[in-house]
Amino acid sequence: MAEDTLLVEKQGGVATVVINRPGQHNAIMRAMWGRIPGIFEELEKDGETRVIVLRGAGEKAFASGQDISEFRETTTPEAARAHSGLLDGVLARIAAIRLPIIAMVHGFAMGGAVGLLAVCDLRYAAEDAVVAVPAARLGIVYPEPLTRLIMDLIGPANAKEMLMTARRYAAEEALRIGFLTRVFPKAELGKQTYETARTIATNAPISVRNAKQMVNLIQKASLPPEEAGRARDLRLEGFNSRDFSEGVDAFLNKRAPVFRGV
């Protein structure tokens, strides 16, 4: 794969997909977002894979979210719509995967990576894991599909706190509010994750696939078209704001942002 930014390893019915940019804390570039669903879809069709484990390279970060340097190019409404549509489409395709997906989280999971975690079926983390959505520090409005996923996991009040404060949640707190499924000592995370993956892989594939789909069907509740349009407008309003440009510039130049609400 190009530059090995995404790796796939298979063993005994379990496929591991690795976000492989450890030098950049596994920040996800747009080209990588575009390839992740295709990798999952190929695994779903290969006839051997029964469970997918998603992780970041190394033990410092699952993923630090979207590569912020690429936001310098998001300077027009058209570019904002394209980026927003890309991410929404990626996560919708991942959500449609019938195979169970287990996220294995070492270290940081930030921004868009939190949405990626939310679309996974299980989220196993090391005790040093940290979860945060710093969108409010960048002038970004988190998209409706991801906000819904997070809200389904942790409830409306906790979702509002996570998105409005942009603060960091240690693993135990993220477990307590329901975002993480289980937390393990750092040295045991891999063992526990793959034991679960192998257990699922040995169970009846139809039962496993349909259990996942059954839960998803029960959860599903779409917005009316007019409200879905409003949600998209809220998302784009953030990308089109001066605060978004200010947040990105401040992040890249390692200074405190000065937001003005426009």
Residue frames relative to the residue before (quaternion, step in Angstrom):
aa qw qx qy qz dx dy dz
M 1.0000 0.0000 0.0000 0.0000 0.00 0.00 0.00
A 0.6577 -0.5522 0.3353 0.3874 3.56 -1.12 0.76
E 0.8624 -0.0545 -0.0256 0.5027 3.51 -0.76 1.18
D 0.4469 -0.7205 0.4378 0.2991 3.61 1.23 0.29
T 0.2905 0.7730 -0.5187 0.2214 3.61 0.99 0.71
L 0.7471 0.1702 -0.1431 0.6265 3.55 1.31 -0.27
L 0.0956 -0.8109 0.5773 0.0113 3.57 -0.69 1.11
V 0.1456 -0.7698 0.6149 0.0900 3.57 -1.18 0.59
E 0.0144 -0.7711 0.6362 -0.0213 3.54 -0.91 1.00
K 0.1262 -0.8014 0.5825 0.0504 3.59 -1.00 0.84
Q 0.1514 0.7715 -0.6101 0.0977 3.53 -1.09 0.78
G 0.8806 -0.0752 0.0352 0.4665 3.55 -0.75 1.09
G 0.7606 -0.3793 0.2083 0.4840 3.58 0.86 0.89
V 0.6690 0.4328 -0.2900 0.5300 3.59 1.32 -0.08
A 0.1260 -0.7777 0.6134 0.0541 3.58 -0.80 1.05
T 0.1820 -0.7673 0.6067 0.1003 3.57 -0.98 0.88
V 0.1362 -0.7582 0.6347 0.0614 3.55 -0.87 1.03
V 0.1310 -0.8220 0.5541 0.0138 3.56 -0.63 1.19
I 0.2945 -0.7011 0.6244 0.1787 3.56 -0.89 1.02
N 0.0715 -0.8819 0.4632 -0.0501 3.53 -0.14 1.34
R 0.4413 0.6170 -0.5470 0.3541 3.56 0.26 1.33
P 0.0234 -0.8632 0.5035 0.0279 3.61 0.72 0.98
G 0.6253 0.5555 -0.3403 0.4297 3.59 1.10 -0.61
Q 0.7291 0.3235 -0.2010 0.5687 3.58 1.29 -0.39
H 0.5264 -0.6463 0.3897 0.3916 3.59 1.20 0.58
N 0.5990 -0.6150 0.3298 0.3926 3.55 1.13 0.81
A 0.1772 0.7774 -0.5713 0.1946 3.57 0.99 0.84
I 0.3455 -0.7697 0.5136 0.1560 3.55 -0.96 0.96
M 0.2730 -0.7584 0.5743 0.1433 3.55 -0.72 1.11
R 0.6660 -0.5088 0.3527 0.4161 3.58 -1.21 0.46
A 0.6407 0.5279 -0.3351 0.4456 3.58 0.94 -0.82
M 0.6426 0.5098 -0.3249 0.4708 3.59 1.07 -0.66
W 0.5975 0.5485 -0.3580 0.4626 3.59 0.98 -0.82
G 0.6822 0.5185 -0.2885 0.4272 3.55 0.90 -0.95
R 0.7154 0.4640 -0.2488 0.4594 3.59 1.11 -0.65
I 0.5532 0.6528 -0.3972 0.3316 3.59 1.09 -0.61
P 0.6833 0.4753 -0.3338 0.4425 3.67 0.72 -0.84
G 0.6310 0.5445 -0.3350 0.4396 3.58 1.01 -0.78
I 0.6215 0.5310 -0.3344 0.4691 3.57 1.05 -0.77
F 0.6663 0.4929 -0.3007 0.4720 3.58 0.91 -0.92
E 0.6572 0.5180 -0.3145 0.4482 3.59 0.94 -0.85
E 0.6413 0.5100 -0.3250 0.4723 3.58 1.04 -0.75
L 0.6366 0.5155 -0.3259 0.4719 3.58 1.03 -0.76
E 0.6315 0.5399 -0.3290 0.4488 3.56 1.03 -0.76
K 0.7384 0.4269 -0.2181 0.4742 3.57 1.06 -0.76
D 0.5589 0.6814 -0.3800 0.2811 3.62 1.16 -0.37
G 0.4801 -0.7099 0.4138 0.3071 3.60 1.25 -0.17
E 0.7253 0.3994 -0.2530 0.5004 3.62 1.24 -0.13
T 0.6814 0.5077 -0.2965 0.4359 3.57 0.99 -0.82
R 0.1107 -0.8038 0.5832 0.0401 3.56 -0.91 0.97
V 0.7759 0.1218 -0.0657 0.6154 3.58 1.24 -0.46
I 0.1975 -0.7572 0.6110 0.1193 3.58 -1.12 0.74
V 0.1369 -0.7409 0.6513 0.0900 3.55 -1.02 0.88
L 0.1341 -0.7868 0.6008 0.0443 3.57 -0.82 1.05
R 0.1232 0.7989 -0.5758 0.1225 3.57 -0.76 1.04
G 0.4454 -0.6362 0.5432 0.3191 3.52 -1.35 0.08
A 0.5729 -0.5733 0.4517 0.3730 3.56 -1.23 0.46
G 0.8045 0.2381 -0.1949 0.5080 3.55 -1.03 0.81
E 0.4986 -0.6624 0.4806 0.2856 3.54 -1.32 -0.25
K 0.5195 0.6495 -0.4155 0.3683 3.60 1.23 0.32
A 0.8152 -0.0041 0.0351 0.5781 3.59 1.11 -0.61
F 0.4211 -0.6132 0.5990 0.2964 3.52 -1.19 0.67
A 0.6800 -0.3569 0.2363 0.5953 3.56 0.85 -1.06
S 0.3683 -0.7391 0.5228 0.2114 3.56 -1.01 0.81
G 0.6578 -0.5392 0.3032 0.4297 3.58 1.20 0.52
Q 0.7882 -0.2700 0.2372 0.4996 3.52 -1.28 -0.48
D 0.4821 -0.6248 0.5245 0.3194 3.57 -1.06 0.76
I 0.3608 -0.7920 0.4524 0.1948 3.57 -0.23 1.34
S 0.5714 0.6058 -0.3964 0.3864 3.60 1.07 -0.58
E 0.6345 0.5440 -0.3386 0.4323 3.60 1.10 -0.58
F 0.5555 0.6139 -0.3955 0.3977 3.59 1.20 -0.31
R 0.4983 0.6422 -0.4375 0.3846 3.59 1.21 -0.25
E 0.6729 0.4940 -0.2873 0.4696 3.58 1.18 -0.58
T 0.6171 0.5491 -0.3437 0.4467 3.59 1.25 -0.31
T 0.2423 0.8223 -0.4690 0.2123 3.55 0.55 1.19
T 0.7217 0.3571 -0.2334 0.5452 3.60 1.26 -0.06
P 0.6393 -0.5168 0.3865 0.4181 3.62 -1.19 0.38
E 0.6318 0.5398 -0.3354 0.4437 3.58 1.04 -0.77
A 0.6633 0.4954 -0.3007 0.4735 3.58 0.96 -0.88
A 0.6348 0.5276 -0.3268 0.4604 3.59 1.03 -0.77
R 0.6555 0.5005 -0.3117 0.4719 3.57 0.95 -0.86
A 0.6435 0.5292 -0.3245 0.4478 3.58 0.97 -0.84
H 0.6718 0.4870 -0.3041 0.4680 3.59 0.91 -0.91
S 0.6627 0.5087 -0.3077 0.4553 3.56 0.89 -0.94
G 0.6657 0.5078 -0.2970 0.4591 3.57 0.96 -0.88
L 0.6102 0.5563 -0.3441 0.4469 3.56 1.07 -0.77
L 0.7075 0.4651 -0.2740 0.4561 3.57 0.74 -1.06
D 0.6422 0.5173 -0.3307 0.4589 3.59 0.94 -0.85
G 0.6734 0.5037 -0.2951 0.4536 3.58 0.95 -0.89
V 0.6222 0.5501 -0.3302 0.4485 3.56 1.03 -0.83
L 0.7307 0.4382 -0.2544 0.4575 3.56 0.75 -1.04
A 0.5942 0.5456 -0.3655 0.4643 3.59 1.14 -0.54
R 0.6618 0.4943 -0.3094 0.4711 3.59 0.99 -0.79
I 0.6340 0.5099 -0.3344 0.4757 3.59 1.03 -0.73
A 0.6443 0.5309 -0.3180 0.4493 3.58 0.98 -0.86
A 0.6732 0.5065 -0.2909 0.4536 3.59 1.14 -0.62
I 0.4777 0.6609 -0.4487 0.3656 3.61 1.25 -0.16
R 0.3634 -0.7655 0.4922 0.1993 3.59 -0.76 1.02
L 0.5827 0.5661 -0.3793 0.4429 3.59 1.19 -0.42
P 0.4977 -0.6275 0.4900 0.3441 3.61 -1.08 0.59
I 0.1677 -0.7733 0.6079 0.0657 3.55 -1.07 0.86
I 0.1068 -0.7842 0.6106 0.0287 3.55 -0.75 1.11
A 0.2365 -0.7513 0.5998 0.1408 3.57 -0.80 1.00
M 0.1485 -0.7647 0.6232 0.0691 3.57 -0.96 0.94
V 0.0956 -0.8642 0.4934 -0.0253 3.54 -0.29 1.32
H 0.0199 -0.7313 0.6814 -0.0229 3.50 -0.75 1.21
G 0.8580 0.1564 -0.0845 0.4820 3.59 -1.06 0.71
F 0.8361 -0.2553 0.1873 0.4480 3.52 -1.21 -0.72
A 0.0031 0.7184 -0.6946 -0.0381 3.52 -1.29 0.63
M 0.0208 0.8511 -0.5151 0.0991 3.56 -0.27 1.30
G 0.8688 0.1691 -0.0807 0.4583 3.54 -1.31 0.45
G 0.8499 -0.0049 0.0502 0.5245 3.53 -0.78 -1.10
A 0.5726 0.5898 -0.3797 0.4245 3.58 1.18 -0.47
V 0.5944 0.5521 -0.3654 0.4565 3.59 1.14 -0.56
G 0.6331 0.5060 -0.3236 0.4884 3.59 1.06 -0.72
L 0.6293 0.5262 -0.3277 0.4688 3.55 1.04 -0.78
L 0.6369 0.5066 -0.3222 0.4836 3.59 1.01 -0.76
A 0.6662 0.5359 -0.3102 0.4156 3.57 0.89 -0.94
V 0.6831 0.4765 -0.2915 0.4704 3.58 1.09 -0.65
C 0.5407 0.5767 -0.4127 0.4525 3.60 1.27 -0.09
D 0.5546 -0.6415 0.4255 0.3159 3.56 -1.19 0.50
L 0.7790 0.0817 -0.0366 0.6206 3.57 1.07 -0.77
R 0.1474 -0.7776 0.6079 0.0637 3.55 -1.10 0.76
Y 0.0253 -0.7955 0.6037 -0.0459 3.56 -0.28 1.32
A 0.0371 -0.8360 0.5458 -0.0418 3.57 -0.76 1.04
A 0.4857 -0.6087 0.5404 0.3187 3.51 -1.30 0.47
E 0.6298 -0.5799 0.3673 0.3635 3.55 -1.17 0.58
D 0.6714 0.4681 -0.3137 0.4814 3.62 1.21 -0.26
A 0.4054 0.7296 -0.4714 0.2848 3.61 1.23 0.15
V 0.1141 -0.7695 0.6267 0.0461 3.56 -1.21 0.66
V 0.1279 -0.7913 0.5968 0.0348 3.56 -0.90 1.02
A 0.1698 0.7866 -0.5814 0.1198 3.59 -0.92 0.87
V 0.1823 -0.7350 0.6408 0.1261 3.54 -1.24 0.63
P 0.1039 -0.8520 0.5115 0.0407 3.63 -0.01 1.26
A 0.2141 0.8254 -0.5028 0.1415 3.60 1.20 0.45
A 0.6700 0.5214 -0.3066 0.4303 3.59 0.94 -0.87
R 0.6482 0.4930 -0.3206 0.4838 3.59 1.23 -0.32
L 0.7096 0.4184 -0.2435 0.5119 3.57 1.30 -0.16
G 0.5033 -0.6548 0.4284 0.3666 3.59 1.24 -0.01
I 0.4969 0.6423 -0.4242 0.4008 3.58 1.20 0.55
V 0.2510 -0.7158 0.6264 0.1797 3.56 -1.15 0.68
Y 0.4198 -0.7149 0.4973 0.2556 3.58 -0.63 1.12
P 0.5153 -0.6937 0.4062 0.2971 3.62 -0.84 0.93
E 0.6668 -0.5421 0.3513 0.3716 3.56 -1.19 0.64
P 0.6776 0.4889 -0.3417 0.4303 3.67 0.72 -0.84
L 0.6804 0.4746 -0.2943 0.4746 3.59 0.97 -0.81
T 0.6162 0.5343 -0.3417 0.4670 3.58 1.04 -0.77
R 0.6419 0.5203 -0.3188 0.4643 3.59 0.98 -0.83
L 0.6488 0.5185 -0.3255 0.4521 3.60 0.90 -0.88
I 0.6770 0.4842 -0.2933 0.4703 3.57 0.88 -0.94
M 0.6551 0.5188 -0.3121 0.4520 3.59 0.94 -0.89
D 0.6219 0.5379 -0.3398 0.4566 3.59 1.04 -0.73
L 0.6935 0.4811 -0.2725 0.4618 3.57 1.09 -0.73
I 0.8457 0.2054 -0.0563 0.4894 3.58 0.78 -1.02
G 0.5577 -0.6277 0.3852 0.3828 3.60 1.26 -0.02
P 0.6790 -0.5428 0.3174 0.3789 3.59 -1.19 0.54
A 0.6875 0.4899 -0.3106 0.4370 3.61 0.80 -0.94
N 0.6772 0.4734 -0.2986 0.4776 3.59 0.90 -0.86
A 0.6171 0.5346 -0.3470 0.4614 3.59 1.07 -0.68
K 0.6467 0.5097 -0.3204 0.4683 3.59 0.95 -0.84
E 0.6541 0.5041 -0.3236 0.4618 3.59 0.92 -0.88
M 0.6555 0.5220 -0.3206 0.4417 3.60 0.88 -0.91
L 0.7387 0.4312 -0.2335 0.4625 3.58 0.87 -0.97
M 0.7172 0.4620 -0.2677 0.4478 3.60 0.96 -0.78
T 0.7209 0.4223 -0.2614 0.4833 3.60 1.03 -0.71
A 0.2252 -0.7951 0.5188 0.2190 3.60 1.16 -0.67
R 0.3983 0.7428 -0.4659 0.2694 3.59 1.20 0.37
R 0.5220 -0.6358 0.4821 0.3015 3.53 -1.32 0.33
Y 0.2146 -0.7686 0.5947 0.0977 3.53 -1.04 0.92
A 0.3604 -0.7101 0.5636 0.2193 3.56 -0.75 1.05
A 0.7037 -0.5047 0.2954 0.4035 3.56 -1.19 0.59
E 0.6826 0.4972 -0.3126 0.4349 3.60 0.78 -0.93
E 0.6588 0.4809 -0.3224 0.4805 3.61 1.00 -0.70
A 0.6374 0.5148 -0.3295 0.4691 3.60 0.99 -0.80
L 0.6194 0.5161 -0.3321 0.4896 3.59 1.14 -0.61
R 0.6660 0.5292 -0.3083 0.4259 3.58 0.87 -0.94
I 0.7323 0.4100 -0.2508 0.4824 3.60 0.92 -0.81
G 0.6175 -0.6163 0.3168 0.3721 3.57 1.27 0.02
F 0.4795 0.6694 -0.4600 0.3323 3.60 1.18 0.11
L 0.7425 0.3138 -0.1944 0.5590 3.58 0.91 -0.88
T 0.4686 -0.6826 0.4913 0.2704 3.56 -1.14 0.68
R 0.7806 -0.1099 0.1017 0.6068 3.55 0.93 -0.97
V 0.1946 -0.7542 0.6169 0.1130 3.57 -1.24 0.58
F 0.0899 -0.8042 0.5875 -0.0011 3.55 -0.94 0.99
P 0.6007 -0.4845 0.4539 0.4454 3.58 -1.25 0.21
K 0.6509 -0.5734 0.3344 0.3684 3.55 -1.02 0.85
A 0.6963 0.4942 -0.2798 0.4389 3.58 0.89 -0.93
E 0.7132 0.4566 -0.2504 0.4692 3.60 1.20 -0.44
L 0.4553 0.7305 -0.4411 0.2537 3.60 1.20 -0.33
G 0.6800 0.4922 -0.3057 0.4495 3.59 0.78 -0.96
K 0.6541 0.5233 -0.3106 0.4493 3.57 0.89 -0.96
Q 0.6987 0.4723 -0.2762 0.4610 3.58 0.82 -1.00
T 0.6414 0.5314 -0.3290 0.4449 3.59 0.96 -0.85
Y 0.7356 0.4261 -0.2470 0.4652 3.58 0.78 -0.98
E 0.5630 0.5548 -0.3990 0.4648 3.60 1.16 -0.38
T 0.6550 0.4925 -0.3059 0.4847 3.57 0.97 -0.84
A 0.6471 0.5250 -0.3225 0.4490 3.58 0.92 -0.91
R 0.6820 0.4785 -0.2948 0.4679 3.58 0.90 -0.89
T 0.6047 0.5477 -0.3543 0.4570 3.59 1.06 -0.69
I 0.6726 0.4805 -0.2932 0.4804 3.57 0.89 -0.95
A 0.6550 0.5383 -0.3121 0.4287 3.57 0.97 -0.88
T 0.6869 0.4627 -0.2900 0.4796 3.60 1.14 -0.53
N 0.5710 0.5868 -0.3841 0.4266 3.61 1.24 -0.18
A 0.6892 -0.4860 0.3376 0.4181 3.57 -1.28 0.34
P 0.4622 -0.7197 0.4374 0.2776 3.63 -0.54 1.12
I 0.6569 0.4988 -0.3313 0.4581 3.60 0.91 -0.82
S 0.6394 0.5232 -0.3307 0.4562 3.58 0.94 -0.83
V 0.6691 0.5001 -0.2974 0.4623 3.56 0.93 -0.94
R 0.6827 0.4891 -0.2960 0.4550 3.59 0.80 -1.02
N 0.7254 0.4517 -0.2588 0.4503 3.55 0.83 -0.97
A 0.5701 0.5603 -0.3838 0.4624 3.59 1.16 -0.48
K 0.6438 0.5123 -0.3141 0.4738 3.56 0.98 -0.87
Q 0.6978 0.4723 -0.2809 0.4595 3.57 0.84 -0.97
M 0.6143 0.5551 -0.3477 0.4400 3.58 1.05 -0.71
V 0.6598 0.4893 -0.3083 0.4799 3.58 0.89 -0.91
N 0.6595 0.5161 -0.3116 0.4491 3.58 0.94 -0.88
L 0.6481 0.5162 -0.3208 0.4588 3.59 0.99 -0.79
I 0.6539 0.5126 -0.3143 0.4591 3.56 0.97 -0.84
Q 0.6733 0.5038 -0.2878 0.4582 3.58 1.05 -0.80
K 0.6135 0.6397 -0.3475 0.3060 3.54 1.03 -0.88
A 0.1816 0.7386 -0.6360 0.1307 3.55 -0.98 0.93
S 0.1955 -0.8232 0.5252 0.0911 3.57 -0.26 1.25
L 0.5131 -0.6108 0.5054 0.3290 3.52 -1.21 0.54
P 0.5369 -0.5606 0.4986 0.3858 3.59 -1.16 0.49
P 0.6705 -0.5395 0.3140 0.4009 3.62 -1.06 0.67
E 0.6789 0.4960 -0.3171 0.4387 3.60 0.90 -0.85
E 0.6678 0.4815 -0.3046 0.4790 3.59 1.07 -0.70
A 0.6004 0.5407 -0.3566 0.4691 3.57 1.11 -0.65
G 0.6402 0.5155 -0.3182 0.4724 3.58 1.03 -0.79
R 0.6410 0.5154 -0.3207 0.4697 3.57 1.02 -0.80
A 0.6329 0.5295 -0.3311 0.4577 3.59 1.01 -0.79
R 0.6447 0.5038 -0.3251 0.4742 3.59 1.00 -0.79
D 0.6352 0.5328 -0.3271 0.4535 3.58 1.02 -0.81
L 0.6307 0.5297 -0.3342 0.4583 3.58 1.01 -0.78
R 0.6356 0.5316 -0.3115 0.4652 3.56 1.03 -0.86
L 0.7143 0.4623 -0.2593 0.4569 3.58 0.83 -1.03
E 0.5634 0.6012 -0.3885 0.4125 3.56 1.14 -0.58
G 0.6382 0.5226 -0.3240 0.4632 3.56 1.05 -0.74
F 0.6788 0.4905 -0.2950 0.4600 3.59 0.85 -0.95
N 0.7116 0.4640 -0.2576 0.4605 3.59 1.06 -0.75
S 0.5616 0.6388 -0.3803 0.3633 3.60 1.24 -0.13
R 0.5766 -0.5561 0.4675 0.3739 3.53 -1.28 0.37
D 0.5940 0.5811 -0.3624 0.4220 3.58 1.11 -0.65
F 0.5981 0.5539 -0.3647 0.4499 3.60 1.08 -0.63
S 0.6647 0.4906 -0.2978 0.4784 3.58 0.90 -0.94
E 0.6480 0.5209 -0.3080 0.4624 3.54 1.02 -0.86
G 0.6638 0.5192 -0.3071 0.4421 3.57 0.92 -0.89
V 0.6619 0.4974 -0.2997 0.4740 3.57 0.96 -0.88
D 0.6680 0.5018 -0.3055 0.4567 3.58 0.89 -0.94
A 0.6548 0.5095 -0.3144 0.4613 3.58 0.98 -0.86
F 0.6374 0.5304 -0.3262 0.4538 3.57 0.99 -0.83
L 0.7146 0.4669 -0.2627 0.4498 3.55 0.80 -1.02
N 0.7388 0.3853 -0.2166 0.5088 3.58 1.14 -0.62
K 0.4225 -0.7545 0.4264 0.2653 3.54 1.35 0.31
R 0.5148 0.5864 -0.4585 0.4253 3.55 0.82 1.09
A 0.5906 -0.5644 0.4281 0.3864 3.56 -1.26 0.29
P 0.3971 -0.7223 0.5033 0.2593 3.62 -0.80 0.89
V 0.2233 -0.7286 0.6285 0.1559 3.55 -1.27 0.51
F 0.1073 -0.8300 0.5469 0.0200 3.58 -0.17 1.30
R 0.1787 -0.8133 0.5509 0.0561 3.58 -1.02 0.86
G 0.5218 -0.6823 0.3986 0.3215 3.55 1.25 0.16
V 0.6620 0.4514 -0.3248 0.5026 3.60 1.19 0.48
